[in-house]
């Protein structure tokens, strides 16, 4: 079993900051890529940021320069630092981990954490 748990969401005013955390636990051999996704009401889930094991990062155009993804390979964690938040960043944010576990490989999702940005 692999578990992915996000934390750190909340309500913030436009221009503010939040830091999301993601912890992966269970029977893990290694974790490949990790990513943060978000889903706003009535919209499809979209990639926000992605980081490889080597630390290479990718960002959605809408968050470049404002969000920073990081990871700690030793602790099996990832974080998303979100600055200069805008109302359009309001969504449920999900962490995804591409995990090598004893019986194979798979992508695992957390339950999501709500981020609400007020104008």
ABEGO torsion letter per residue (X at the ends): XBBBBBBGBEBBBBGBBBBBBBBBBEBBABBBBBBBBBBBBGBBBBBABBBBAAGBBBBBAAABGABBBBBBAAAGBBBBBBBGBBAAABBBBBBBBBBBBAAEBBBBBBAEBBBBBBX
